[in-house]
Amino acid sequence: MNQLLASLDEKARRQCAGLLALQHGRGGITHIAEITGLSRNTIRRGQSEIQHPAAATPGSIRHPGGGRKRSEKKILRL
């Protein structure tokens, strides 16, 4: 299972783990978190994206503006 999850992008990994936890039933989040090493909050978010697909953002995986600032912008501020 971990090899499959490693080949997926963030969103698909989160949703797959959420689906597995839903199928497992009570205690599924904890069980999947122990197996995969994913955070329980990540698995919960995946469950929510599966149960409410309209709330999930289509297209890009990350929100715009995230991540490290470009080095050109850092140098200009100095």
C-alpha positions as CSV (number, residue, x, y, z in Angstrom):
1,M,0.0,0.0,0.0
2,N,2.8,2.4,0.8
3,Q,4.4,1.9,-2.6
4,L,1.1,2.8,-4.3
5,L,0.7,5.9,-2.1
6,A,4.3,7.0,-2.8
7,S,3.5,7.1,-6.5
8,L,0.6,9.4,-6.1
9,D,0.5,13.2,-5.8
10,E,-0.5,14.9,-2.5
11,K,-4.2,15.2,-3.3
12,A,-4.6,11.6,-4.6
13,R,-2.6,10.2,-1.7
14,R,-4.8,12.1,0.8
15,Q,-8.0,11.0,-0.9
16,C,-6.8,7.3,-1.2
17,A,-5.9,7.2,2.5
18,G,-9.2,8.8,3.4
19,L,-11.1,6.2,1.3
20,L,-9.2,3.4,3.0
21,A,-10.0,4.8,6.4
22,L,-13.7,5.1,5.5
23,Q,-13.8,1.5,4.4
24,H,-12.1,0.3,7.6
25,G,-14.8,1.8,9.7
26,R,-14.3,2.8,13.4
27,G,-10.7,3.4,14.2
28,G,-9.8,3.5,10.5
29,I,-8.1,6.9,10.6
30,T,-5.7,5.7,13.4
31,H,-5.1,2.4,11.6
32,I,-4.3,4.0,8.3
33,A,-2.2,6.7,9.9
34,E,0.0,4.0,11.6
35,I,0.4,2.0,8.4
36,T,1.1,5.0,6.1
37,G,2.8,7.5,8.4
38,L,0.3,10.2,7.2
39,S,-1.1,12.6,9.7
40,R,-4.5,11.9,11.0
41,N,-5.6,15.4,10.0
42,T,-4.4,14.7,6.4
43,I,-6.5,11.5,6.4
44,R,-9.6,13.4,7.7
45,R,-9.1,16.0,5.0
46,G,-9.1,13.2,2.4
47,Q,-12.3,11.8,3.8
48,S,-13.9,15.2,3.7
49,E,-12.8,15.6,0.1
50,I,-14.3,12.3,-0.9
51,Q,-17.6,12.8,1.0
52,H,-18.0,16.4,-0.3
53,P,-16.4,16.6,-3.7
54,A,-17.8,20.0,-4.5
55,A,-15.8,21.6,-1.7
56,A,-12.5,20.3,-3.2
57,T,-10.7,22.7,-5.4
58,P,-10.3,21.4,-9.0
59,G,-7.1,21.8,-10.9
60,S,-3.9,22.7,-9.0
61,I,-2.9,20.9,-5.9
62,R,-1.5,23.8,-3.9
63,H,-2.9,27.3,-3.2
64,P,-1.2,30.1,-5.2
65,G,1.5,32.0,-3.3
66,G,2.7,29.1,-1.2
67,G,6.3,28.0,-0.9
68,R,9.7,29.6,-0.8
69,K,10.1,33.2,-2.1
70,R,12.2,33.6,-5.3
71,S,15.8,34.5,-4.6
72,E,15.5,37.6,-6.9
73,K,12.9,39.1,-4.6
74,K,15.0,38.4,-1.5
75,I,18.0,40.1,-3.0
76,L,16.1,43.2,-4.0
77,R,14.8,43.8,-0.5
78,L,18.3,44.0,1.0
